[in-house]
Amino acid sequence: MKIEHVSAGANPNSQHNDDHIAVFTCADVSDIIVIDGGSSVAERDYIDEVRGDVAWFVHAFTDSLQKILIPGRDQPDCVRMASADVRAQFMHLTDGRDVPVHAWPIAAMTWLRISHHDEAAHATLYCLGDCKTLLYTTSGPCIDLDPFVNPQEAVLQDVIAKLTADGIADPASRREQMLPMLRARRESQNLAPAPGVLCLDPNGPFHARLHSVELTHDASVLVMTDGFYRLVDLYGLYTNATLVEACITHGLKAQLDKLRNYEATSARTAERAVKASDDASAAIWTTS
C-alpha cells in the first residue's frame, strides 16, 4: 500500500494555497482528507493575514479531526465534532468582532477512509462539495465514485459567457463584476439548514454524500480538487482513466507541472472559469 499526495497554490511565486491534504494512518485504517477551500470573497482576513482565513480554516479542521479519530467513531460524527471545535476557535480568535457571513470560510472536502482486513481493503467516502474521486483497476473501467455535478457551475458559466459577450474578458475584472453574486452565494452556503459544503457554523447536519466500495488487489484511488481536475474537464488533456494512469506511472508532481505549464502557455485557460488558474491538490492510493 502506498499513498502519494501533492498540493500547490495557483501562483507558483506565492505561498498562498487554500487547498490542503492530510493523511492519517494507524493500525488497519488509512484516512486521506482532500480539502478545497472556497476562495475568499471578503474585503479582508480576520484571523490569518499571512495565509488567509480560508487556509487557516482548512488546516484547523484537519488538526481538530486528527484529535478525535478513534476506532468506532464514524466519519459524520468526526466531521461534526471537528467542525464544532473549529467554530469555537474562530469565535475565540475573532474575539467578538463582527465578521460578515460572506467572510466565513467554507470548503469542499472528500474524506477517503480505507480499512484493511487480511488481504482485502474496503473504502468509504464522505463527500461535501465538488472534489473528484476516481477508482482505477487494470482489469475494468475507471469509475467516478462520487459523480457529483455542482449546480452552481452552470450558473457561473452563464454569467461568464454574458460578461465575455459584453467585452469583460479579464478574469480580475470579471470577478469584480461577479462579487455581489459570489457573496450572496457564500452567505446561502453558510446559512443552509443542511450544508452541502464544510462550513463554520452548520445550521443542521451536513448534507454529505456517502459511498462504500470494496477494493480489489489491482485498485488505485485518485482523489483531487477541481483545480487539479482541470486537466480533464476544463482543458481536455486527459480522460479520467489516462489521468490516473499518468499519475501512477509518472507521479502526481509531473501532472501538476503539466497543468501549470499548460496554464502558463495557453491564452484560453480563463475562458470558462472565474480564475485563470486554481489551487490544485491530489492524493493517490495504490496497492503497491
Secondary structure, 3 states (H helix, E strand, C coil): CEEEEEEECCCCCCCCCCEEEEEEEECCEEEEEEEEECCCCCCCCCCCCCCCHHHHHHHHHHHHHHHHCCCCCCHHHHHHHHHHHHHHHHHHHHCCCCCCHHHCCEEEEEEEEEEEECCEEEEEEEEECCCEEEEEECCCCCEECCCCCCHHHHHHHHHHHHHHHCCCCCHHHHHHHHHHHHHHHHHHHHHCCCCCCEECCCCCCCCCEEEEEEECCCEEEEEECHHHHHHHHCCCCCCHHHHHHHHHHHCHHHHHHHHHHHHHHCCCCCCCCCCCCCCEEEEEEECC
